[in-house]
Amino acid sequence: MEGKDLKTIILMGEEATKFVRSLVRPGDQVRIEFDVEKKDRYGRLLGYVYLSDGRMINEEIVKAGYASILTHPPM
């Protein structure tokens, strides 16, 4: 997101939200596998989300270009 203006960041977030909503519908069953630490330093949940067909939503978001991989070792 570095170098992007606020309007662009908001539009990108809206597009990412639409993409995720195309993968998961209300009532769909998902499986969440938590990481070693359940929350990051900002209080956000850390986990891997799997669709009922076995696809990992996290991976689908990255492959579609809506996110990039960022790793942090556990504290």
C-alpha positions in Angstrom: 0.0 0.0 0.0 3.0 2.2 0.2 2.7 5.2 -2.1 -1.1 4.9 -2.6 -3.5 7.7 -1.7 -6.3 7.1 0.7 -9.0 7.0 -2.0 -7.1 4.3 -3.9 -6.6 2.2 -0.7 -10.3 2.4 0.0 -11.3 1.4 -3.5 -8.9 -1.5 -3.3 -10.4 -2.6 0.0 -13.9 -2.5 -1.5 -12.8 -4.7 -4.5 -11.1 -7.2 -2.1 -14.3 -7.3 -0.1 -16.3 -8.1 -3.2 -13.9 -10.8 -4.1 -14.1 -12.5 -0.7 -17.9 -12.3 -0.8 -17.8 -14.1 -4.2 -16.0 -16.9 -2.4 -18.0 -17.1 0.8 -21.8 -16.6 1.0 -23.8 -16.1 4.2 -24.4 -19.6 5.8 -21.4 -21.2 4.1 -19.4 -23.5 6.3 -15.7 -22.6 6.7 -12.9 -24.1 8.9 -10.5 -21.8 10.7 -7.1 -23.0 11.7 -5.4 -20.6 14.1 -1.8 -19.7 13.9 0.7 -20.2 16.8 -0.5 -16.8 18.2 -4.2 -16.2 17.8 -3.8 -12.4 17.6 -1.3 -9.9 16.3 -0.1 -6.8 18.1 -3.1 -4.9 16.8 -5.6 -7.4 18.2 -6.4 -8.9 14.8 -7.2 -12.6 14.6 -4.5 -14.7 12.8 -5.7 -17.8 11.1 -6.1 -19.8 7.9 -9.6 -20.0 6.6 -10.7 -23.0 4.5 -13.8 -23.3 2.3 -15.8 -26.5 2.4 -14.1 -27.6 -0.9 -10.7 -27.4 0.8 -9.5 -24.2 -0.8 -7.7 -21.8 1.5 -9.3 -18.3 1.3 -6.0 -16.6 2.4 -4.3 -18.2 -0.6 -7.1 -17.3 -3.0 -6.9 -13.7 -1.9 -3.2 -13.6 -2.5 -3.4 -15.3 -5.9 -6.1 -12.8 -7.0 -3.7 -9.9 -6.1 -5.8 -8.5 -3.3 -3.1 -9.2 -0.6 0.5 -10.1 -0.3 2.2 -12.5 2.0 3.6 -11.1 5.3 5.1 -13.2 8.0 6.1 -12.4 11.5 7.7 -14.9 13.9 5.7 -15.6 17.1 6.6 -13.4 20.0 
